Amino acid sequence: MASAGNFSARRRNFISLSILAALAAPLARANGFIPGTAPARDLARDPMRPTFHFLPKAGWINDPNGPIFHNGMYHLFYQYNAALKITGGMSWGHATSRDMVHWRHEALAMAPVPDSPDSFGVWTGSCLAVDKRVYAVYTGVAKSDVAHASVHGDQELHETQMISWSDDAGLDHWKRPARTIVADPPPGMKVTGFRDPSLWRQGGYFYMTVGSGEAHKGGCVLLYRSRDLATFEYQHRLVGADWNGAPADDGGDMWECPEFFPLGDGHVLIYSTEGRAHWLSGKLDTDTMVFHPAKQGVLDTGAFYAPKTQLDAQGERILWGWVQETRSSDAFEAAGWAGMISLPRRLRLDTDGRLRMDIPAVTKQLRAGSLAGKRSGEHAVFILPGSNGEVVCAGVKDAPFEVIVTAASEELLRIAFAPDEHEFSAASRRIPLSVGDEPSVHLFVDGSVIEAVIGKREGYTTRFYIKNAPDITVEVRGEGVRAQAWSVSATPT
């Protein structure tokens, strides 16, 4: 995942590095600080900086945290660091929206509290509304000793599950310092990590998952429960997998950012490991609280990690993810910004248990104007001005087609549908469709990111870094393919 030098290392390496200078960022930012309000230069003029994907005005962003619809407003919290050095002091940034596509920057929600269990970082977590109060559970990190270390690769870091809450309508003020709800991993378990809690209410209990794993044994998700949100008792592993032999630094024995939720006629678990975000679907035995997975897949093959979900105003399940940088730390430090949040994706579960995703209709508000393109027989070419636009393609089941994205004669992405196999390929990834699926591609280009949903089954997100915002060419080739394109603007109309 992310590391200080390059992005081939996994998120756990980023986590270890992120603590080494945790006190470098002033803790006073907790009081009224709005992320990136005083950048050293006008970052808006950076042609590689996205315009309609959410990111702070300056600085580092990674995992989305606790997205929630509350009092008629969407709230998105996220891992934030103004220093851009991938060095400690991780806090919860905050943004609000009425439509999930146009965002307003708010004051920092939570920052580390000195001499507390989160003194070295307020890490990833989730939110839950209970009556008029909203609770946030998250992982607090502090220095400890070898005997209590819980972060792989660092013998001085201890992770603690914590809870804070807000009683105001705008979720601007949170209980600080937060309360510790789970101080240590289960007894006898030597963990590779112990973080990223997610909370829900079921029957007479509150349940919480925590991402974890054991070296050379495998990653897992731990289940806790509570009646009062003050005392949590460990239950058992909700689900896990045997170690696949991957090196520890690749995260094969650690599952991060798990979230468990009902969807359709089943339940879904999402989690992140080995640089990818995965899903499992199946049935939950509500008597034993044991999850029985039946189907599995990948949420996104590319530069997409650590997703979280929420329910929107209509009760639909919406997915958000961290879109990572794939350039060097020197490059993004020079730019003054790093990372962004994906566009919203709607999740549904088919009757056979396979996950389906699409881009919700609310994103149509971003369309600034139709792009006619040039069409000749089975070939259509669209020019997206200034590395910015949206393209929707729909093919037919018995005919191949391709979508090729280029800039300045450089191929950025090729997506191909093979009807004989009834599957797509994107880069080296194969994306099989179900029997009734129609082949489709929905993609957005935004500054230096291409985000695509392919066949309504899987995402593919990739980064490109070309100066001066060149026009992007999108070619669509194939018999019977229907394609449309639009320019895109983040400014409300």
N, C-alpha and C positions, 0 to 999 in steps of 0.2 A: 504494500500500500504506500502511504506517504512516508518519506524520510527527508532529512535535510539536504542530501545530495542528489537523489534521484527518486523516481516514483515506482521503481520496480520492487522495492522492499514493501512489506505489508504494514497495515495500520498499527500493529503492535510495536513496530520499530518507531513509527511516528509518535506513538504514545510515550515510549520510553524517552525519546529525544525531547518531547514537548515539556517534560518536567525539569530538565536539567537546569533551566534558569527561570523557574516559575515566578520568582519575585521581580523579574526584570520589568514586567508591566505593572504600573502603579495600581494598587488595589483601590485607590480612591475613585477609580472609574465607576465603581458601583453606584455612585450617587449622581444620577442624572446624565451620565455620559451617553451620547449618541454615537455609535460606531462610525468612524471615518468622517466626522464633521469638519475636521481640519487637516485634510491631506496636504502633503508637502507640495503637490503640483496638481494641475487640473487633469485628473484621471479620466474625465469624461471625453477627453480628446484622444484617448488611446484607441486606435481602430480595432485592436484585438479584444477590447473589453466588451462583454455582452451588453445589450441594451434592454432585453426583455426577459432574460433569466435573472432571478433574484441573486444579489450579492450586496455586501455592505459597501458604503461609499469608498472605503479603502481598507486595507488589511487582509487578514487571513480568515477564511471560512471553511469549515468542514461539515460534520454531520448535522442534518436537520434534527431538532430536538422538540419533542412535545407539541407538534402541530395540533391545533384545536379550534373548533368553531364555537364561539362563546359570545353571548349577548349580541348576536347579529354581525359579528366580526370574525374574520379568520386571523388567528395568531400563529406566527411561525417563529419559533426560537431556534437557535443554531449555535454551534461551537464557533467561538470568535476569539481572535487574537490580533490586536492592533499592531503588535511589534513586527509581524511578518517574518519572524526568525524561526518559526516552528519551535518556540521555546516558551513553555509554561505560561502560567497565569490564564489558562483557558477559562472563558466565561460564557454565559448565555447571552447572545445578542437577541434582539426582539424586533419583529416587523409585523405590521397589520395590513389587512386588505379586506375589501368588501366583495371581491370577486375571484381571488386566488391568482390574478395575473397582474394587477396594479398594486404596488406595495408602498407602504410608508415606513420609514425608519423610525424606530422608537428608542427610548433610553435603554441602556444595558439592563437586563433583567436581574442577573445574578453574577457576582464575581467572587473570587476566593476571599475568605475571611481569615485573617491571621490567627494562628494558634488554634485552628479548628480542624476537623477531619477533612475539610476541603481547602486547606490553606495553599495547596499546590495546584489546585484545579477543580473547576466545576465541570464535570464531564457529562457525557450523553445520558439522556433519560427521556421520560414521557410525562404527559399531563392527563389528568382525569378530573372532570367536573363532578362535584357532589353537592347538590343543591346550588347555592349561590357561590360556593367556594371552589376554587380550582387548586388541586394539589399537583405538585411536580415531584417526581422521584428521579434521582440522578445519582451518579457515582461521584463521591468526593475523594480526592487523592491528597495524601500527606506523606511526609517522610516518616519512616519507621525504622525497623531493623530487619536483619536477615530472617529471623524467626517468623516475622509477620508480613514479609514481602509477598505481594500477590501479582505483580506485573512481571511477565517473562522478560528477562534481559536486564532487570534492574533489581538489585538486592536491597534497595532502601525505600521502595514505594509500596504503600498500602492503600487498597481500594475499599471504600466503605459506601454502603447504600444509604442514601439520605432522603429526607422529605422536607419540602418547603411548601408554602401555600400563599395564595393571594385572595383577598376578599373584595378588591376594588373592581369595578366594571371593566376597566381597561387593562387589567393584569399588569399594571405598572409597578406595583410594590409587592415584594415577597418577604415572607418571614425569614429574617436573617439574625443570628446564625440558624442554619437549618438543623433539624433533628436527625440523629442517627437512628435508623430502623433495623439495619443488619450490619453489625460491626465486622464480622469475619465470615470467611467461607465455611461450609459445613465441616464439622470436626473430622479429622483424619484425611481430608482431601487436600492434596498438594496441587494447587491450581496453577494454570498458565495465565490466568486472568480471571477477574471477578468484577464485571462491570455491565453498564448499559441496561438498567432496569426498565421494565415496562409494566404498567399497572392496569387492571380492569376489575370490574365488580360483577359478581356472579352469585346468585342466591343470597345467602347471609354472610358471604365473605368477600374480602378484597384479595385478589390473587396478583402475584408479581413474578415475572420471569427475570432471570439474571443470566447473562452470557458467561460461559466458563469453559473449562476443559482441563485435562490432565496430560502432562508430557508423556508421549509415546502410548497414550491410551485413547485419546480422541477428544473432539469438541463436544459440548453438550449445553443444554439449557436447563437451569435449575428453577424449581418451582417453590414459591413461598405463599403463605396465606396469613390473613389477619382479619380480625373482627372490627378493629378500631383504628387502623392505620398508625398505631403506635407500637405495637408488638407484632412482629412477623415470625412465623415458625416455618422452618424448612420442612418440605414435604418429600420430594424425591426429584429425580431427573424427569423433566417433562418429556424430553427426547434427547437423543445423542447418536453418535456414530463412532465406530471403531476407527482408530488411527489409520490413516492411509499411507503412512510411511514418508510423508512429505517432511522436509526439514522444519525444525521448530520455527525458524524465522519466516517461513511461508504461511504460518498460521494454521496448518492442517490439524492441530490439536487444540484449537481455540475457536469457538463460535462467538462472534461479536454482534451487537445491536439486534438481538432477537426481539420479535414482536409476535404475539399470538392473538388471533381474533376470529370470530365467526364470520363466515361468508357463504351466502347461498345456503345449501343444505349441509355444509361441512364446516371445518375449521382450517385455517391456514397459519403456518408458521413461516416467517421470513427471518433470515439471518445472513451474516456476512462472514466469509472465511476465504483464505487463499486468493484475495484480491477480487472476489466476485460476490454478488448478492444472490442468494438462493431462496427458493420457496419449497415448502412441503404442504401437501393438502391431505386431509383424511378426516377421521372421526375422533371426537373427544368423548371418552367415557366419563360422564359427569358424576358418577358414583365414586369412582376411584381416582378421577382427575388424571387419567393416563391417556396420552394422545397416541393414536394409531395411524401413522402416515401411510398413504396408499400411492400417491403420485408425487413427483418432484420435478423441479426445473430450475432454470436460471432467470432472474428478473432482467438482467442487462449484462451483455458480454463485455462492454467497453469500459470507459473511464467513469464508472458509476458505482457507488459503494455506500454502505451504512444507511440504507433507507429507513424511513419511518412512515406510518400511515395515520390517517384520521378519517372521521366521517364528515362529509360536507353537509350543507344545509338541507339537502334532499335525502340524507342518510346513505349516500354512496361512499364506498371505501376508496380513498384517494391516497396514492403513493407519491412520496417525495424522496429524492436521493441526493447525495453529495456528488457533484461533477468535479472530478479532480483535475489538477494541473498535470501535464505530462512533459513540461519543460523543466529545466534545471532550477534549483533554488536561487541561483544567481540571477536568472532571467526574471523570475517573478518578484524577487526582492527589488530589482531595478524598476520593474513596472509599478510596484506599490500595491499590488492586489494579487490574490490567489484564490481560486476555487469559486464555486457558485452552487446554487440549488437547482435541481432539474425542474422542468415544467411538470405540472400535475399530471398524473396518470390514473385513470379509473380502473379498478380491479373488479373482476367478476369471476365466478366459478361455474364452469360448465357442469352439466349433469353427470359427466364421466369423471369429474374431479380435477380436470385440467384448468389451470389458471388462464384467464384472458385479460388483456389490458388494452386500453385505448386512450387517446387524448380527449379529455372532456370538451363538450361544445363551448364551454365558457371561454376557451382560448380563441374562439372566432372574433372576440372583441379586439384582438391584437391586429387583425387584418386591416392594413391601410389602403390597399388597392389591388385589383386583380392584375396579373401579369399574363399577357396573351401568349407569349412564346411563339416559336416557329414550328409548324407542323408539316410533315411530309410523309404521307403513307403511315407506316408503322413507327415513325420516328418523330419525337417531339423534343424541342430544346427550349429550356427556360433560363433566362439570365436573372439572377438575384442580385440587385445592385448593392454594392458596399457590403458584401458578405452578410446579407440579411434577407430572410424570406422563409416561406412555408410552401411545401409541395405535398400534394396528396395524390396517390396513384392507386388504381384498382384494376387488377388483371382478370383473366379468365382461367378456369381451373386446368384446361387442357392445352395451354399455350405458354411457352417460356417468355419471360421478360426480364429486363435489366433496368436498374436505376444507377447512373454513374454521375458522381459529383466531382467536379474538377475546378481548379483555380490556377490561372497562369500556366496552363498545360500540365499541371501536376494533379494526378488522380488522388483525391482525398478519401473516397469511399465508393465501393461497388457492391450493390445488393442485387442478387440474381435469384429468380424463381425457376425451379426445375419441376415441371409438371409430372414427369415419370416417378420421381421420388416424393412429389407433393411436399416440397420443402424449399426453404430459402437458404442462401448462404450469404454471410456478411463477413468480410475479411476471411478468417479461417473457421468461422463458427457456422454450424449447421442448425437451422431452426425448423423443425418439422411442424407441419400443420395437421389439424384433425380433418377427418373425412369431409365434414360439411363446411370447412373454412374457405372463404374466398381469399385469394392472394392479394395483399395490399401493403403499401408502404406509406407511412405518414412521417415526414421529416421536417425539421426546422434547422436553419442555419443562423447563427447569431455570433458575429464577431470572430470567435475562435473555437466555436463548438458546433458540432453537428449532432443533433439528438433525433433518433428515429425510433418508431415503433413499427415492427415488422410482423405482418400477418396477424396483428392483434394478439401475438403470443409472447413476444420478447422484445426488449429494447436493445438498441445498440447506440452507444454514445462515444464519440471520438473527438479529439482536439486537433486543431491545426493552428499554426502560428505564422501568418504571412502579413508583413507590414503593409500599411496603406490601404487596408480593407478592399482587396480586389473584388471585382464582380465574380460571383460564383455561377458556374454553368452546371445545370442539372439536365442530363439527357435521359429520356425514357424511351426504351426500345422494346417493341413487342407487339404482336397482333392482338387487337381488341383492347388494348390498355387505355383506360380513361385517366387523364391527368389534369390537374389544375394547380396553379401557383399564385401566391400572393406576396406582396411586400408586407412587412410587419413593422408595427410601431408600438412602443410601450406607453405612449402618451394617450390618456383616455380621450375618446372622441365625444 
